[in-house]
Amino acid sequence: MSDELRTTILELARRRGPDKTICPSEAARAVGGERWRDLMDDARDIARDLARNGDVEISQKGTVLDPDGPWRGPIRIRAT
């Protein structure tokens, strides 16, 4: 499931392009269907890993977040 989430996050973010963002819930919904909420923590963790690798940026209210920093609340994911 993790590989599918990772692939979906990257595909969705790349499809939107570097000027737009996705919500981790979009990937969770695409992979998990009705049980998407169960995947939200995994989607956020995978987004952190992708940001550490430089594949995406994670932002909150327009500010890019440190993937290793202590953040919570709604985030957005952008392809780099």
Phi and psi restraints in degrees (range 20) as a CNS / XPLOR table:
assign (resid 1 and name C) (resid 2 and name N)
       (resid 2 and name CA) (resid 2 and name C) 1.0 -61.9 20.0 2
assign (resid 2 and name N) (resid 2 and name CA)
       (resid 2 and name C) (resid 3 and name N) 1.0 -42.2 20.0 2
assign (resid 2 and name C) (resid 3 and name N)
       (resid 3 and name CA) (resid 3 and name C) 1.0 -64.4 20.0 2
assign (resid 3 and name N) (resid 3 and name CA)
       (resid 3 and name C) (resid 4 and name N) 1.0 -38.6 20.0 2
assign (resid 3 and name C) (resid 4 and name N)
       (resid 4 and name CA) (resid 4 and name C) 1.0 -66.9 20.0 2
assign (resid 4 and name N) (resid 4 and name CA)
       (resid 4 and name C) (resid 5 and name N) 1.0 -40.5 20.0 2
assign (resid 4 and name C) (resid 5 and name N)
       (resid 5 and name CA) (resid 5 and name C) 1.0 -64.2 20.0 2
assign (resid 5 and name N) (resid 5 and name CA)
       (resid 5 and name C) (resid 6 and name N) 1.0 -44.8 20.0 2
assign (resid 5 and name C) (resid 6 and name N)
       (resid 6 and name CA) (resid 6 and name C) 1.0 -58.5 20.0 2
assign (resid 6 and name N) (resid 6 and name CA)
       (resid 6 and name C) (resid 7 and name N) 1.0 -48.6 20.0 2
assign (resid 6 and name C) (resid 7 and name N)
       (resid 7 and name CA) (resid 7 and name C) 1.0 -62.2 20.0 2
assign (resid 7 and name N) (resid 7 and name CA)
       (resid 7 and name C) (resid 8 and name N) 1.0 -42.5 20.0 2
assign (resid 7 and name C) (resid 8 and name N)
       (resid 8 and name CA) (resid 8 and name C) 1.0 -66.4 20.0 2
assign (resid 8 and name N) (resid 8 and name CA)
       (resid 8 and name C) (resid 9 and name N) 1.0 -42.9 20.0 2
assign (resid 8 and name C) (resid 9 and name N)
       (resid 9 and name CA) (resid 9 and name C) 1.0 -58.4 20.0 2
assign (resid 9 and name N) (resid 9 and name CA)
       (resid 9 and name C) (resid 10 and name N) 1.0 -48.1 20.0 2
assign (resid 9 and name C) (resid 10 and name N)
       (resid 10 and name CA) (resid 10 and name C) 1.0 -63.2 20.0 2
assign (resid 10 and name N) (resid 10 and name CA)
       (resid 10 and name C) (resid 11 and name N) 1.0 -45.2 20.0 2
assign (resid 10 and name C) (resid 11 and name N)
       (resid 11 and name CA) (resid 11 and name C) 1.0 -62.6 20.0 2
assign (resid 11 and name N) (resid 11 and name CA)
       (resid 11 and name C) (resid 12 and name N) 1.0 -46.0 20.0 2
assign (resid 11 and name C) (resid 12 and name N)
       (resid 12 and name CA) (resid 12 and name C) 1.0 -63.6 20.0 2
assign (resid 12 and name N) (resid 12 and name CA)
       (resid 12 and name C) (resid 13 and name N) 1.0 -45.2 20.0 2
assign (resid 12 and name C) (resid 13 and name N)
       (resid 13 and name CA) (resid 13 and name C) 1.0 -65.2 20.0 2
assign (resid 13 and name N) (resid 13 and name CA)
       (resid 13 and name C) (resid 14 and name N) 1.0 -42.8 20.0 2
assign (resid 13 and name C) (resid 14 and name N)
       (resid 14 and name CA) (resid 14 and name C) 1.0 -67.3 20.0 2
assign (resid 14 and name N) (resid 14 and name CA)
       (resid 14 and name C) (resid 15 and name N) 1.0 -37.2 20.0 2
assign (resid 14 and name C) (resid 15 and name N)
       (resid 15 and name CA) (resid 15 and name C) 1.0 -63.3 20.0 2
assign (resid 15 and name N) (resid 15 and name CA)
       (resid 15 and name C) (resid 16 and name N) 1.0 -36.3 20.0 2
assign (resid 15 and name C) (resid 16 and name N)
       (resid 16 and name CA) (resid 16 and name C) 1.0 -72.6 20.0 2
assign (resid 16 and name N) (resid 16 and name CA)
       (resid 16 and name C) (resid 17 and name N) 1.0 -29.9 20.0 2
assign (resid 16 and name C) (resid 17 and name N)
       (resid 17 and name CA) (resid 17 and name C) 1.0 92.0 20.0 2
assign (resid 17 and name N) (resid 17 and name CA)
       (resid 17 and name C) (resid 18 and name N) 1.0 168.7 20.0 2
assign (resid 17 and name C) (resid 18 and name N)
       (resid 18 and name CA) (resid 18 and name C) 1.0 -72.7 20.0 2
assign (resid 18 and name N) (resid 18 and name CA)
       (resid 18 and name C) (resid 19 and name N) 1.0 -9.2 20.0 2
assign (resid 18 and name C) (resid 19 and name N)
       (resid 19 and name CA) (resid 19 and name C) 1.0 -95.4 20.0 2
assign (resid 19 and name N) (resid 19 and name CA)
       (resid 19 and name C) (resid 20 and name N) 1.0 -5.3 20.0 2
assign (resid 19 and name C) (resid 20 and name N)
       (resid 20 and name CA) (resid 20 and name C) 1.0 -129.6 20.0 2
assign (resid 20 and name N) (resid 20 and name CA)
       (resid 20 and name C) (resid 21 and name N) 1.0 164.9 20.0 2
assign (resid 20 and name C) (resid 21 and name N)
       (resid 21 and name CA) (resid 21 and name C) 1.0 -124.6 20.0 2
assign (resid 21 and name N) (resid 21 and name CA)
       (resid 21 and name C) (resid 22 and name N) 1.0 165.5 20.0 2
assign (resid 21 and name C) (resid 22 and name N)
       (resid 22 and name CA) (resid 22 and name C) 1.0 -122.3 20.0 2
assign (resid 22 and name N) (resid 22 and name CA)
       (resid 22 and name C) (resid 23 and name N) 1.0 161.8 20.0 2
assign (resid 22 and name C) (resid 23 and name N)
       (resid 23 and name CA) (resid 23 and name C) 1.0 -97.7 20.0 2
assign (resid 23 and name N) (resid 23 and name CA)
       (resid 23 and name C) (resid 24 and name N) 1.0 142.3 20.0 2
assign (resid 23 and name C) (resid 24 and name N)
       (resid 24 and name CA) (resid 24 and name C) 1.0 -56.6 20.0 2
assign (resid 24 and name N) (resid 24 and name CA)
       (resid 24 and name C) (resid 25 and name N) 1.0 -25.6 20.0 2
assign (resid 24 and name C) (resid 25 and name N)
       (resid 25 and name CA) (resid 25 and name C) 1.0 -66.2 20.0 2
assign (resid 25 and name N) (resid 25 and name CA)
       (resid 25 and name C) (resid 26 and name N) 1.0 -26.6 20.0 2
assign (resid 25 and name C) (resid 26 and name N)
       (resid 26 and name CA) (resid 26 and name C) 1.0 -63.4 20.0 2
assign (resid 26 and name N) (resid 26 and name CA)
       (resid 26 and name C) (resid 27 and name N) 1.0 -43.5 20.0 2
assign (resid 26 and name C) (resid 27 and name N)
       (resid 27 and name CA) (resid 27 and name C) 1.0 -69.2 20.0 2
assign (resid 27 and name N) (resid 27 and name CA)
       (resid 27 and name C) (resid 28 and name N) 1.0 -41.7 20.0 2
assign (resid 27 and name C) (resid 28 and name N)
       (resid 28 and name CA) (resid 28 and name C) 1.0 -61.6 20.0 2
assign (resid 28 and name N) (resid 28 and name CA)
       (resid 28 and name C) (resid 29 and name N) 1.0 -40.6 20.0 2
assign (resid 28 and name C) (resid 29 and name N)
       (resid 29 and name CA) (resid 29 and name C) 1.0 -66.5 20.0 2
assign (resid 29 and name N) (resid 29 and name CA)
       (resid 29 and name C) (resid 30 and name N) 1.0 -41.3 20.0 2
assign (resid 29 and name C) (resid 30 and name N)
       (resid 30 and name CA) (resid 30 and name C) 1.0 -63.8 20.0 2
assign (resid 30 and name N) (resid 30 and name CA)
       (resid 30 and name C) (resid 31 and name N) 1.0 -35.4 20.0 2
assign (resid 30 and name C) (resid 31 and name N)
       (resid 31 and name CA) (resid 31 and name C) 1.0 -89.3 20.0 2
assign (resid 31 and name N) (resid 31 and name CA)
       (resid 31 and name C) (resid 32 and name N) 1.0 -42.5 20.0 2
assign (resid 31 and name C) (resid 32 and name N)
       (resid 32 and name CA) (resid 32 and name C) 1.0 -97.7 20.0 2
assign (resid 32 and name N) (resid 32 and name CA)
       (resid 32 and name C) (resid 33 and name N) 1.0 -8.8 20.0 2
assign (resid 32 and name C) (resid 33 and name N)
       (resid 33 and name CA) (resid 33 and name C) 1.0 58.7 20.0 2
assign (resid 33 and name N) (resid 33 and name CA)
       (resid 33 and name C) (resid 34 and name N) 1.0 -130.6 20.0 2
assign (resid 33 and name C) (resid 34 and name N)
       (resid 34 and name CA) (resid 34 and name C) 1.0 -66.0 20.0 2
assign (resid 34 and name N) (resid 34 and name CA)
       (resid 34 and name C) (resid 35 and name N) 1.0 -20.2 20.0 2
assign (resid 34 and name C) (resid 35 and name N)
       (resid 35 and name CA) (resid 35 and name C) 1.0 -98.2 20.0 2
assign (resid 35 and name N) (resid 35 and name CA)
       (resid 35 and name C) (resid 36 and name N) 1.0 26.3 20.0 2
assign (resid 35 and name C) (resid 36 and name N)
       (resid 36 and name CA) (resid 36 and name C) 1.0 -61.0 20.0 2
assign (resid 36 and name N) (resid 36 and name CA)
       (resid 36 and name C) (resid 37 and name N) 1.0 -32.1 20.0 2
assign (resid 36 and name C) (resid 37 and name N)
       (resid 37 and name CA) (resid 37 and name C) 1.0 -61.4 20.0 2
assign (resid 37 and name N) (resid 37 and name CA)
       (resid 37 and name C) (resid 38 and name N) 1.0 -31.6 20.0 2
assign (resid 37 and name C) (resid 38 and name N)
       (resid 38 and name CA) (resid 38 and name C) 1.0 -65.2 20.0 2
assign (resid 38 and name N) (resid 38 and name CA)
       (resid 38 and name C) (resid 39 and name N) 1.0 -19.1 20.0 2
assign (resid 38 and name C) (resid 39 and name N)
       (resid 39 and name CA) (resid 39 and name C) 1.0 -98.1 20.0 2
assign (resid 39 and name N) (resid 39 and name CA)
       (resid 39 and name C) (resid 40 and name N) 1.0 -3.1 20.0 2
assign (resid 39 and name C) (resid 40 and name N)
       (resid 40 and name CA) (resid 40 and name C) 1.0 -62.0 20.0 2
assign (resid 40 and name N) (resid 40 and name CA)
       (resid 40 and name C) (resid 41 and name N) 1.0 -44.1 20.0 2
assign (resid 40 and name C) (resid 41 and name N)
       (resid 41 and name CA) (resid 41 and name C) 1.0 -62.0 20.0 2
assign (resid 41 and name N) (resid 41 and name CA)
       (resid 41 and name C) (resid 42 and name N) 1.0 -41.7 20.0 2
assign (resid 41 and name C) (resid 42 and name N)
       (resid 42 and name CA) (resid 42 and name C) 1.0 -63.7 20.0 2
assign (resid 42 and name N) (resid 42 and name CA)
       (resid 42 and name C) (resid 43 and name N) 1.0 -42.0 20.0 2
assign (resid 42 and name C) (resid 43 and name N)
       (resid 43 and name CA) (resid 43 and name C) 1.0 -62.1 20.0 2
assign (resid 43 and name N) (resid 43 and name CA)
       (resid 43 and name C) (resid 44 and name N) 1.0 -41.7 20.0 2
assign (resid 43 and name C) (resid 44 and name N)
       (resid 44 and name CA) (resid 44 and name C) 1.0 -68.0 20.0 2
assign (resid 44 and name N) (resid 44 and name CA)
       (resid 44 and name C) (resid 45 and name N) 1.0 -40.0 20.0 2
assign (resid 44 and name C) (resid 45 and name N)
       (resid 45 and name CA) (resid 45 and name C) 1.0 -64.5 20.0 2
assign (resid 45 and name N) (resid 45 and name CA)
       (resid 45 and name C) (resid 46 and name N) 1.0 -41.0 20.0 2
assign (resid 45 and name C) (resid 46 and name N)
       (resid 46 and name CA) (resid 46 and name C) 1.0 -66.4 20.0 2
assign (resid 46 and name N) (resid 46 and name CA)
       (resid 46 and name C) (resid 47 and name N) 1.0 -38.7 20.0 2
assign (resid 46 and name C) (resid 47 and name N)
       (resid 47 and name CA) (resid 47 and name C) 1.0 -60.0 20.0 2
assign (resid 47 and name N) (resid 47 and name CA)
       (resid 47 and name C) (resid 48 and name N) 1.0 -39.9 20.0 2
assign (resid 47 and name C) (resid 48 and name N)
       (resid 48 and name CA) (resid 48 and name C) 1.0 -60.3 20.0 2
assign (resid 48 and name N) (resid 48 and name CA)
       (resid 48 and name C) (resid 49 and name N) 1.0 -45.9 20.0 2
assign (resid 48 and name C) (resid 49 and name N)
       (resid 49 and name CA) (resid 49 and name C) 1.0 -61.8 20.0 2
assign (resid 49 and name N) (resid 49 and name CA)
       (resid 49 and name C) (resid 50 and name N) 1.0 -44.2 20.0 2
assign (resid 49 and name C) (resid 50 and name N)
       (resid 50 and name CA) (resid 50 and name C) 1.0 -63.6 20.0 2
assign (resid 50 and name N) (resid 50 and name CA)
       (resid 50 and name C) (resid 51 and name N) 1.0 -36.2 20.0 2
assign (resid 50 and name C) (resid 51 and name N)
       (resid 51 and name CA) (resid 51 and name C) 1.0 -68.9 20.0 2
assign (resid 51 and name N) (resid 51 and name CA)
       (resid 51 and name C) (resid 52 and name N) 1.0 -38.6 20.0 2
assign (resid 51 and name C) (resid 52 and name N)
       (resid 52 and name CA) (resid 52 and name C) 1.0 -60.9 20.0 2
assign (resid 52 and name N) (resid 52 and name CA)
       (resid 52 and name C) (resid 53 and name N) 1.0 -35.2 20.0 2
assign (resid 52 and name C) (resid 53 and name N)
       (resid 53 and name CA) (resid 53 and name C) 1.0 -82.7 20.0 2
assign (resid 53 and name N) (resid 53 and name CA)
       (resid 53 and name C) (resid 54 and name N) 1.0 -6.4 20.0 2
assign (resid 53 and name C) (resid 54 and name N)
       (resid 54 and name CA) (resid 54 and name C) 1.0 84.0 20.0 2
assign (resid 54 and name N) (resid 54 and name CA)
       (resid 54 and name C) (resid 55 and name N) 1.0 11.1 20.0 2
assign (resid 54 and name C) (resid 55 and name N)
       (resid 55 and name CA) (resid 55 and name C) 1.0 -79.5 20.0 2
assign (resid 55 and name N) (resid 55 and name CA)
       (resid 55 and name C) (resid 56 and name N) 1.0 -29.6 20.0 2
assign (resid 55 and name C) (resid 56 and name N)
       (resid 56 and name CA) (resid 56 and name C) 1.0 -141.7 20.0 2
assign (resid 56 and name N) (resid 56 and name CA)
       (resid 56 and name C) (resid 57 and name N) 1.0 166.7 20.0 2
assign (resid 56 and name C) (resid 57 and name N)
       (resid 57 and name CA) (resid 57 and name C) 1.0 -116.1 20.0 2
assign (resid 57 and name N) (resid 57 and name CA)
       (resid 57 and name C) (resid 58 and name N) 1.0 145.0 20.0 2
assign (resid 57 and name C) (resid 58 and name N)
       (resid 58 and name CA) (resid 58 and name C) 1.0 -108.9 20.0 2
assign (resid 58 and name N) (resid 58 and name CA)
       (resid 58 and name C) (resid 59 and name N) 1.0 131.7 20.0 2
assign (resid 58 and name C) (resid 59 and name N)
       (resid 59 and name CA) (resid 59 and name C) 1.0 -131.8 20.0 2
assign (resid 59 and name N) (resid 59 and name CA)
       (resid 59 and name C) (resid 60 and name N) 1.0 160.8 20.0 2
assign (resid 59 and name C) (resid 60 and name N)
       (resid 60 and name CA) (resid 60 and name C) 1.0 -143.9 20.0 2
assign (resid 60 and name N) (resid 60 and name CA)
       (resid 60 and name C) (resid 61 and name N) 1.0 120.3 20.0 2
assign (resid 60 and name C) (resid 61 and name N)
       (resid 61 and name CA) (resid 61 and name C) 1.0 54.0 20.0 2
assign (resid 61 and name N) (resid 61 and name CA)
       (resid 61 and name C) (resid 62 and name N) 1.0 38.7 20.0 2
assign (resid 61 and name C) (resid 62 and name N)
       (resid 62 and name CA) (resid 62 and name C) 1.0 83.3 20.0 2
assign (resid 62 and name N) (resid 62 and name CA)
       (resid 62 and name C) (resid 63 and name N) 1.0 -4.3 20.0 2
assign (resid 62 and name C) (resid 63 and name N)
       (resid 63 and name CA) (resid 63 and name C) 1.0 -102.1 20.0 2
assign (resid 63 and name N) (resid 63 and name CA)
       (resid 63 and name C) (resid 64 and name N) 1.0 128.4 20.0 2
assign (resid 63 and name C) (resid 64 and name N)
       (resid 64 and name CA) (resid 64 and name C) 1.0 -71.0 20.0 2
assign (resid 64 and name N) (resid 64 and name CA)
       (resid 64 and name C) (resid 65 and name N) 1.0 133.4 20.0 2
assign (resid 64 and name C) (resid 65 and name N)
       (resid 65 and name CA) (resid 65 and name C) 1.0 -100.1 20.0 2
assign (resid 65 and name N) (resid 65 and name CA)
       (resid 65 and name C) (resid 66 and name N) 1.0 149.8 20.0 2
assign (resid 65 and name C) (resid 66 and name N)
       (resid 66 and name CA) (resid 66 and name C) 1.0 -74.4 20.0 2
assign (resid 66 and name N) (resid 66 and name CA)
       (resid 66 and name C) (resid 67 and name N) 1.0 122.7 20.0 2
assign (resid 66 and name C) (resid 67 and name N)
       (resid 67 and name CA) (resid 67 and name C) 1.0 -62.4 20.0 2
assign (resid 67 and name N) (resid 67 and name CA)
       (resid 67 and name C) (resid 68 and name N) 1.0 -20.1 20.0 2
assign (resid 67 and name C) (resid 68 and name N)
       (resid 68 and name CA) (resid 68 and name C) 1.0 -98.1 20.0 2
assign (resid 68 and name N) (resid 68 and name CA)
       (resid 68 and name C) (resid 69 and name N) 1.0 0.2 20.0 2
assign (resid 68 and name C) (resid 69 and name N)
       (resid 69 and name CA) (resid 69 and name C) 1.0 -81.4 20.0 2
assign (resid 69 and name N) (resid 69 and name CA)
       (resid 69 and name C) (resid 70 and name N) 1.0 164.8 20.0 2
assign (resid 69 and name C) (resid 70 and name N)
       (resid 70 and name CA) (resid 70 and name C) 1.0 -85.9 20.0 2
assign (resid 70 and name N) (resid 70 and name CA)
       (resid 70 and name C) (resid 71 and name N) 1.0 96.2 20.0 2
assign (resid 70 and name C) (resid 71 and name N)
       (resid 71 and name CA) (resid 71 and name C) 1.0 -128.5 20.0 2
assign (resid 71 and name N) (resid 71 and name CA)
       (resid 71 and name C) (resid 72 and name N) 1.0 157.9 20.0 2
assign (resid 71 and name C) (resid 72 and name N)
       (resid 72 and name CA) (resid 72 and name C) 1.0 -151.3 20.0 2
assign (resid 72 and name N) (resid 72 and name CA)
       (resid 72 and name C) (resid 73 and name N) 1.0 168.8 20.0 2
assign (resid 72 and name C) (resid 73 and name N)
       (resid 73 and name CA) (resid 73 and name C) 1.0 95.3 20.0 2
assign (resid 73 and name N) (resid 73 and name CA)
       (resid 73 and name C) (resid 74 and name N) 1.0 -175.0 20.0 2
assign (resid 73 and name C) (resid 74 and name N)
       (resid 74 and name CA) (resid 74 and name C) 1.0 -65.0 20.0 2
assign (resid 74 and name N) (resid 74 and name CA)
       (resid 74 and name C) (resid 75 and name N) 1.0 137.4 20.0 2
assign (resid 74 and name C) (resid 75 and name N)
       (resid 75 and name CA) (resid 75 and name C) 1.0 -129.2 20.0 2
assign (resid 75 and name N) (resid 75 and name CA)
       (resid 75 and name C) (resid 76 and name N) 1.0 164.9 20.0 2
assign (resid 75 and name C) (resid 76 and name N)
       (resid 76 and name CA) (resid 76 and name C) 1.0 -127.6 20.0 2
assign (resid 76 and name N) (resid 76 and name CA)
       (resid 76 and name C) (resid 77 and name N) 1.0 153.4 20.0 2
assign (resid 76 and name C) (resid 77 and name N)
       (resid 77 and name CA) (resid 77 and name C) 1.0 -123.8 20.0 2
assign (resid 77 and name N) (resid 77 and name CA)
       (resid 77 and name C) (resid 78 and name N) 1.0 132.3 20.0 2
assign (resid 77 and name C) (resid 78 and name N)
       (resid 78 and name CA) (resid 78 and name C) 1.0 -127.4 20.0 2
assign (resid 78 and name N) (resid 78 and name CA)
       (resid 78 and name C) (resid 79 and name N) 1.0 136.2 20.0 2
assign (resid 78 and name C) (resid 79 and name N)
       (resid 79 and name CA) (resid 79 and name C) 1.0 -66.8 20.0 2
assign (resid 79 and name N) (resid 79 and name CA)
       (resid 79 and name C) (resid 80 and name N) 1.0 144.3 20.0 2
